[in-house]
């Protein structure tokens, strides 16, 4: 799964005026037992938009609990 974020020049001075794209790749280990849930994935999907070209925002507390 990839999460894409736009970082503004104010947040990262090395970015051009239009900002930079930050891409975070996440790899999940899937079990053969499909009854086991992946809590982090469930939370990410709760924030995911249902339409194309719609921005979605994840709360900061979730991001800091990913242990990445």
C-alpha positions as CSV (number, residue, x, y, z in Angstrom):
1,X,0.0,0.0,0.0
2,X,1.2,3.5,-0.8
3,X,0.2,6.7,1.0
4,X,1.0,9.9,-0.8
5,X,1.2,13.2,0.9
6,X,2.1,16.7,-0.4
7,X,4.7,18.5,1.7
8,X,4.7,22.3,1.4
9,X,7.8,24.5,1.0
10,X,7.0,26.0,4.4
11,X,7.3,22.5,6.0
12,X,10.4,21.5,4.0
13,X,12.4,24.4,2.5
14,X,14.0,22.1,-0.1
15,X,10.7,21.7,-1.9
16,X,9.7,23.9,-4.8
17,X,7.0,26.4,-4.4
18,X,4.3,23.9,-5.4
19,X,5.5,21.4,-2.7
20,X,6.9,17.9,-2.8
21,X,5.2,14.5,-2.9
22,X,6.0,12.2,-0.1
23,X,5.3,8.6,-0.8
24,X,5.1,6.1,2.1
25,X,5.2,2.4,1.2
26,X,3.7,0.0,3.6
27,X,4.1,-3.8,3.5
28,X,1.7,-6.0,5.5
29,X,2.4,-9.6,6.4
30,X,-0.8,-11.5,5.6
31,X,-1.7,-14.7,7.5
32,X,-3.2,-17.8,5.9
33,X,-5.9,-17.5,8.6
34,X,-8.2,-14.9,7.0
35,X,-10.2,-14.5,10.2
36,X,-7.3,-12.5,11.8
37,X,-7.7,-8.8,11.4
38,X,-5.0,-6.3,10.7
39,X,-5.9,-3.4,13.0
40,X,-3.7,-0.8,11.3
41,X,-5.1,-1.7,7.9
42,X,-8.6,-1.5,9.2
43,X,-7.9,2.0,10.5
44,X,-6.3,3.2,7.2
45,X,-9.3,1.9,5.2
46,X,-11.7,3.8,7.6
47,X,-10.0,7.1,6.4
48,X,-9.8,6.1,2.7
49,X,-12.1,8.0,0.4
50,X,-14.7,6.1,-1.6
51,X,-14.3,8.3,-4.7
52,X,-11.4,9.1,-7.0
53,X,-9.6,12.5,-6.7
54,X,-10.8,13.0,-3.1
55,X,-8.3,13.9,-0.4
56,X,-8.4,12.0,2.9
57,X,-6.8,12.9,6.2
58,X,-5.5,10.5,8.8
59,X,-5.3,11.8,12.4
60,X,-1.7,12.3,13.6
61,X,-2.2,10.0,16.6
62,X,-2.8,7.1,14.3
63,X,0.4,7.8,12.3
64,X,2.6,8.0,15.5
65,X,1.2,4.7,16.6
66,X,2.3,2.8,13.5
67,X,5.9,2.3,14.9
68,X,7.5,2.9,11.5
